[in-house]
Amino acid sequence: MRVTFSSPQAEFALIRDEWLREVEEIAARGVFVGGVPVTRFEEAFASYSGAQYGIGVANGTDAIYLTLKALHIGPGDEVITAANTFIATVEAIHHTGALPVLADCDPDTYLIDLEQVKRLVTPRTKAIIPVHLYGQMVDLTTLIPWAEERGIAVVEDSAQAAGASLLGRKAGSMGTAGCFSFYPDKNLGALGDGGAVITSDPQLATGLRKWRNHGGEVRYQHEFPGVNSRLDPIQAAALQLKLAYLDEWSGKRREVAGMYESYLGNCSGVKLPGSRGDESHVYHLYVIRIEADRRDTLRKQLQKHGVLTAIQYPEPIHRMKAFSHLGYQAGDFPASEEIAGEILSLPMNIALTEEDIAGISAVVRDVLGKVQI
Ligand SMILES: Cc1ncc(COP(=O)(O)O)c(C=O)c1O
């Protein structure tokens, strides 16, 4: 067996010829920063997502950071997010000077616990960043009006959830803004780094366009010190072509998740991820739970059989050296701490076949059947 974890090459094969033609056109025009491919993709992605504006940026971390800056969040403010997220979410808060405040997750869906989020709100809370982790949307239907009443922004970290939709609303379009990463492994991945923010707030969109471009929309008219964080046109051209496939690919990922459910559903020792069974999950990752003392053995055996797996993420934020200064203690986020020792991401991508899933599942069953506890 030889099963890759993600499938950027399979995706690239589908857009290769058209993308190369686009690159030739960009080269012929000589406009290597900004230009038509970027604005065209920004409009297409916003329209696909049901938002008014799309603002391309250099990566998903900047998408969050610049959104917080454009919302005037900084020192003295607090921003609440998940303890079990990729470090980028919390780095973005940190670099504004605001204090990151962490909340635990539901150990079944791995999604941020919104009741806990509400309890963490103080007069200093300026934003909440729910993370649509592993491709599954946090149900924001009641949080958004609750936050609006209190003047708190909801910034959706949609880095892993491009294409997901809950009750007809696309990830990123429900809150004040939605932030996306187009890192190559993502559900909508570029051929390098890339990111975007979507919003229907015209003032926020204008602020973001200035922030990403040295504090001004017009060349040499700098209204404040901004940064250089732009989406590259060569990447935008690839993203435009991939966007046409996104719904089909989300369907394929859900199909693969369904196969894992049928092959591993009754496998003792394996806990499958909780989901609503609808389009609110696009399975960026397929993350199961295995008892902590069996996980490494299983990983090694899968690797021996040619199956690559990952652990996303081995440590919750509060246990990382980078955020030890926040002063949290072991035991502060019991669910995030427990799952960190048990989660295992199985291969999830558009190139997987039923034969692959059957093969992977056979190894899992075999190994868990043999391991002594
Ligand atoms: C949940 C989450 N937030 C933010 C990011 C940051 O995106 P990028 O790597 O494009 O900066 C990522 C991607 O790695 C992510 O998974």
The ligand as a Tripos MOL2 file, in Angstrom:
@<TRIPOS>MOLECULE
LIG
   16    16     1     0     0
SMALL
NO_CHARGES

@<TRIPOS>ATOM
      1 C1         -6.8180   26.8130   11.9920 C.3       1 LIG1
      2 C2         -5.7650   27.5720   11.2480 C.ar      1 LIG1
      3 N1         -5.6640   28.8980   11.4100 N.ar      1 LIG1
      4 C3         -4.7560   29.6240   10.7530 C.ar      1 LIG1
      5 C4         -3.8690   29.0420    9.8820 C.ar      1 LIG1
      6 C5         -2.8070   29.8900    9.2540 C.3       1 LIG1
      7 O1         -2.7460   29.8180    7.8820 O.3       1 LIG1
      8 P1         -1.3440   30.0170    7.0920 P.3       1 LIG1
      9 O2         -0.5400   28.7910    7.3070 O.co2     1 LIG1
     10 O3         -1.7850   30.2030    5.6910 O.co2     1 LIG1
     11 O4         -0.7010   31.2260    7.6520 O.co2     1 LIG1
     12 C6         -3.9720   27.6640    9.6280 C.ar      1 LIG1
     13 C7         -3.1180   27.0200    8.6110 C.2       1 LIG1
     14 O5         -2.1480   26.4390    8.7370 O.2       1 LIG1
     15 C8         -4.9180   26.9030   10.3510 C.ar      1 LIG1
     16 O6         -5.0040   25.5850   10.1780 O.3       1 LIG1
@<TRIPOS>BOND
     1     1     2 1
     2     2     3 ar
     3     2    15 ar
     4     3     4 ar
     5     4     5 ar
     6     5     6 1
     7     5    12 ar
     8     6     7 1
     9     7     8 1
    10     8     9 2
    11     8    10 1
    12     8    11 1
    13    12    13 1
    14    12    15 ar
    15    13    14 2
    16    15    16 1
@<TRIPOS>SUBSTRUCTURE
     1 LIG1         1 GROUP 0 **** ****
